Amino acid sequence: MDKQSETFADSLLGFTLPERNARGRIVRLDKVVDDVLSAHNYPAPVTHLLSEALVLCALMGGLLKGEGAQLTMQAQTQDGIVRLLVCDFREGVMRGYADFDDDALKSLGANPSLAALFGKG
């Protein structure tokens, strides 16, 4: 058994709890997130934001049925520090990108709020 199958890396799994009448999905993204984030030198707040967006995109994109199905999630602002955040899920392949104002981001400190990052949106 290879390492990926042992750790469920880059996997989306559905589960059911019959005694609770509940169903759900869980995702673990390793290499996918590493590949997206390593393509750019994102600071920690943007890395965190883009990683969360990739998880959400994987959870929703995994629900798509049919050949050629695609989900694109995008947030864009005029006055925010993060001007563009986009994630794409197409036939199991994920991509993501963020555009931001680096100087303005530095002025916010280590743990800015979502409202501080996106402004009025």
N, C-alpha and C positions, 0 to 999 in steps of 0.2 A: 504494500500500500504506500503510495507516495505521500509526501508531507502535506500537500494541498488537501487531499481527501481526508487526512487525519484531523486537520484543524478547521475544515470547512471554509478555508480562505476564499474570498470573493464568491460567496454563496448567498443565495436567497432561498430560505426555507419556509414553507407554510406549516402551520401546526393547528391542531384541534384539541380542545379540552371538552370532550363530550359531557362530562358531569357538570360543567359550567355553561354549556351551550355557547361556547366561545371559540372563535377561530382567529388566527392572526398570522403575521409574517414577521420574520426576523432576517436581518441582513448583516453580513460581515464583509466589509470591503477592506482588503489589504493592498494587493498589488495595484488594483484599479486606482485607489486614492493616491498611492505613492507615485504612480505614473503621471496622473493629472497634476499633482502638486509639484513634482520635480521638474516639470516643464517650465516653471516660472519660480522666481524667488519671492514667494508671498510671505509677508510678515505674519506673526502668530494670529492676530485677530481675523485676518482674511483667510488664512489656512483653516481655522476653526469654522468659519462661516461657510466656506466652499465645501469642506468635508461634510458638514451637516446637510447641505443642499444635495450633495451626491448621494447620501444615504436616502433622503426623501425621494429623489428621482429614481433610485433603484427600487425602492418599495412600490412606488406608483407604476413605474415602467414594467415591473415584473408582472403586473396584472394585464398587460396588453396581450391581445390574441391576434393571430393572423400574420401572414407573411408581410414583411415590410412595415410593420407597426412601429411607430416612433412616438416618443414623448420628449418635448422640449420645455424646460422650465426656465423662465427668465424674469429677472427683476431689474428694473432700470430706473434711475433717478436723475433729476436735473441738478439738485442741490445737495445730494448726499456725498459722503466720502467714497463709498462704494458706488460707482456710477453704473456698473453693469455686472450682473452675476448670471451666468447661464450654465445649465447642465442639459445634456442630451443623452437619451437612452434609445438606442436603435439596434434591434435584433441582438440584444445582450451585450452590446458594446457601449461603453459610457465615455463621455467627454465632459469637460467642465472648464470654465474660465471666469476670471474676475478682473475687472478694470477698476482702479481706485486711485485716489489722490494720496500719494505717499506722505507728503509733507503735512497735510491735514490729519492724516491718520496718526502720525507721531505725536501730535498735540493732544490726542485723546487719552493717552496712557495705555496701560497694559490690557485692560479688560473693558473696552467700550461696549455700550449697549447696542442693541439692534437699531433702535431709533437714532442713535448717534451715528451709526454707520450709513444708514439709508436716508436720513433726513426726512423730508415730507413724502418722498417717493412718488 
